Amino acid sequence: MWGTLHGAIEALARNAAYELGPLRVNAVSPGGIGVHPANRQLIAHPGQPDDVAAMVIALMANPAVTATVVDGGEFLGDPG
């Protein structure tokens, strides 16, 4: 289910960026915030609210970034 939802968020961001250009459209899908990471999560520590805020600021600060979904690595899958 999460893969389908993430795919829909990514498609929405890309299509909205295409339709609304030159406006920039990005999305943040952080997954579990402030909880212990799941076994499949590829990052070493659980995300915190400040991490999400920093990513939003980074997306807003870079005028070259659009049609991007940041997910914190939760949806990358198992590398092994």
C-alpha positions in Angstrom: 0.0 0.0 0.0 2.8 2.5 0.9 4.4 1.9 -2.5 1.2 2.7 -4.3 0.6 5.8 -2.1 4.2 7.0 -2.7 3.8 6.5 -6.4 0.6 8.6 -6.4 2.4 11.4 -4.5 5.3 11.3 -7.0 2.9 11.3 -10.0 0.9 14.2 -8.5 4.1 16.3 -7.9 5.4 15.7 -11.4 2.1 16.4 -13.1 1.4 19.5 -11.1 4.9 20.8 -11.8 4.3 20.2 -15.5 0.9 21.8 -15.5 1.7 24.7 -13.2 5.1 25.6 -14.6 6.9 27.9 -14.2 5.7 27.5 -10.6 7.8 24.9 -8.8 6.1 21.9 -7.2 7.8 19.5 -4.8 6.5 17.1 -2.2 7.8 15.8 1.1 6.7 12.3 2.2 8.8 11.7 5.3 7.2 8.4 6.5 7.6 7.7 10.3 8.8 10.8 12.2 10.0 10.4 15.7 9.6 6.6 15.7 12.1 3.8 15.6 13.0 3.0 12.0 11.5 -0.1 10.4 13.8 -2.9 9.4 13.5 -1.9 5.7 14.4 1.7 6.3 17.8 2.5 4.9 18.7 5.4 7.2 20.4 5.0 10.5 18.2 7.2 12.7 14.5 8.0 12.7 13.5 11.3 11.2 12.7 14.2 13.5 10.4 17.1 12.9 13.4 19.4 12.5 14.7 17.1 9.7 11.5 17.6 7.8 11.5 21.3 8.3 15.1 21.5 7.0 14.2 19.6 3.9 11.2 21.9 3.2 13.5 24.9 3.6 16.1 23.3 1.3 13.5 22.6 -1.4 12.2 26.2 -1.2 15.7 27.7 -1.2 16.9 26.1 -4.4 15.1 27.6 -7.4 16.3 24.8 -9.8 14.5 22.0 -7.9 11.0 21.1 -9.1 8.9 17.9 -9.6 10.8 16.3 -6.7 9.6 14.0 -4.0 11.8 13.6 -0.9 11.0 10.5 1.1 13.8 10.0 3.6 14.9 6.7 2.0 11.9 4.8 3.4 10.7 3.6 0.0 14.0 2.6 -1.6 13.5 -1.1 -0.7 15.9 -3.7 0.4 19.3 -3.4 -1.2 20.2 -7.0 -0.4 
